[in-house]
Amino acid sequence: MRQKRRNAQPETTDHKDMAREEFARAFNPQAADRLRQILEANRRASKDHE
């Protein structure tokens, strides 16, 4: 029997990033700020690459 294919989640979803940042901020606020900077730089680089 065929299985249903799941659609990929769009890259514009922010809830994962928000949950990740909240989790990191609970342990170390400076690390959470650095993580946000890295994620934003990665997102900008991937948009420029296309």
C-alpha distances in whole Angstrom, upper triangle without the diagonal:
4,6,10,13,16,19,22,25,28,31,33,32,35,34,33,36,38,36,37,41,41,40,42,45,45,46,48,49,50,47,45,47,47,43,43,45,43,40,42,43,40,38,41,41,37,38,41,39,37
4,7,9,12,15,18,21,24,27,30,29,32,31,30,33,35,34,35,38,39,38,40,43,43,44,46,47,48,45,42,44,44,40,40,42,40,37,39,40,36,35,38,38,34,35,38,36,33
4,6,9,13,15,18,21,24,27,25,28,27,26,30,31,30,31,34,35,34,36,39,39,41,42,43,44,41,39,41,41,37,37,39,37,34,35,37,33,32,35,35,31,32,35,33,31
4,6,9,13,15,18,21,23,22,25,25,24,27,29,28,29,32,33,32,35,37,38,39,41,41,42,39,37,39,39,35,34,37,35,31,33,35,31,30,33,33,29,30,33,31,29
4,6,9,12,15,18,20,20,23,22,22,25,27,26,27,30,31,31,33,35,36,37,39,39,40,37,34,36,36,32,32,34,32,28,30,31,28,26,29,29,26,26,29,28,25
4,6,9,12,15,17,16,19,19,18,21,23,22,23,26,27,27,29,32,32,34,35,35,36,33,31,33,33,29,28,30,29,25,27,28,25,23,26,27,23,24,27,26,24
4,6,9,12,14,14,17,17,17,19,22,22,22,25,27,27,28,31,32,33,34,34,35,32,30,31,31,27,26,28,27,23,24,26,23,21,24,24,21,21,24,23,21
4,6,9,12,11,14,15,14,16,19,19,19,22,24,24,25,28,29,31,31,31,32,29,26,28,27,24,23,25,23,19,21,22,19,17,20,21,17,18,21,20,18
4,6,8,8,11,11,11,13,15,16,17,19,21,21,23,25,26,28,29,28,29,26,24,25,25,21,20,22,21,17,18,20,18,15,18,19,16,16,20,20,18
4,5,6,10,11,12,13,15,17,17,19,21,22,23,25,27,28,29,28,28,26,23,24,24,21,19,21,20,16,16,18,16,13,16,17,14,13,17,17,15
4,5,8,11,10,11,13,15,15,17,19,20,21,23,25,26,26,25,25,23,20,21,20,17,16,17,16,12,12,14,12,9,12,13,11,11,14,15,13
4,6,9,10,10,12,15,15,16,18,20,21,22,24,26,26,24,25,23,20,20,20,18,15,17,16,13,12,15,13,10,12,15,13,12,15,16,15
4,6,7,8,10,11,13,14,16,17,19,20,22,24,24,23,24,22,19,19,20,17,15,17,17,13,13,16,15,12,15,17,15,15,19,19,18
4,6,5,6,9,10,11,12,14,15,16,18,21,21,19,20,19,15,16,17,14,12,14,15,11,11,15,14,12,14,17,16,16,19,20,20
4,5,5,6,8,10,10,12,14,15,17,19,20,18,20,19,15,17,18,15,13,16,17,13,14,18,17,15,18,20,19,19,23,24,23
4,5,5,6,9,10,11,12,14,16,17,18,17,19,17,14,15,16,13,12,15,15,11,13,16,15,14,17,19,18,19,22,22,22
4,6,5,6,9,10,10,12,14,16,16,15,16,14,11,12,13,10,8,12,11,8,10,13,12,11,15,17,16,17,20,21,21
4,5,5,6,9,10,10,12,15,15,14,15,14,10,12,14,11,9,13,14,11,12,16,16,15,17,20,19,20,23,24,25
4,5,5,6,9,10,11,13,14,14,16,14,11,13,15,12,12,15,16,13,15,18,18,17,20,22,21,22,26,26,27
4,6,5,6,9,10,11,12,12,14,11,8,11,12,9,9,13,13,11,13,16,15,15,19,20,20,21,24,25,26
4,5,5,6,9,10,10,9,11,9,6,8,10,7,7,11,12,10,12,15,15,15,18,20,20,21,24,25,26
4,6,5,6,9,10,9,12,11,8,10,13,11,11,14,15,14,16,19,19,19,22,24,24,25,28,29,30
4,6,5,7,9,10,12,11,8,12,13,11,12,16,16,15,17,20,20,20,23,25,24,26,29,29,31
4,5,5,6,7,9,7,5,9,10,8,10,13,13,13,16,18,18,19,22,23,23,25,27,28,30
4,5,5,4,8,7,5,8,10,10,11,14,15,15,17,19,20,20,23,24,25,27,29,30,32
4,6,7,10,10,9,12,14,13,14,17,18,18,20,23,23,24,26,28,28,30,32,33,35
4,7,9,8,9,12,13,13,15,17,18,18,21,22,23,24,26,28,28,30,32,33,35
4,6,5,6,9,10,11,13,15,16,17,19,20,21,23,25,26,27,29,31,32,34
4,5,5,6,9,10,11,13,14,15,17,19,20,21,23,24,26,27,29,30,32
4,5,5,6,9,10,11,13,14,16,17,19,20,21,23,25,26,27,29,31
4,5,5,6,9,10,10,12,14,15,16,18,20,21,22,24,26,27,29
4,5,5,6,9,10,10,12,14,15,16,18,20,21,23,24,26,28
4,5,5,6,9,10,11,12,14,15,17,18,20,21,23,24,27
4,5,5,6,9,10,11,12,14,15,17,18,20,21,23,25
4,5,5,6,9,10,11,12,14,15,17,18,20,21,23
4,5,5,6,9,10,11,12,14,15,17,18,20,22
4,6,5,6,9,10,11,12,14,16,17,18,21
4,6,5,6,9,10,10,12,14,15,16,19
4,5,5,6,9,10,11,12,14,15,17
4,5,5,6,9,10,11,12,14,16
4,5,5,6,9,10,11,12,15
4,5,5,6,9,10,10,13
4,5,5,6,9,10,11
4,6,5,6,9,10
4,5,5,6,9
4,5,5,7
4,5,6
4,6
4
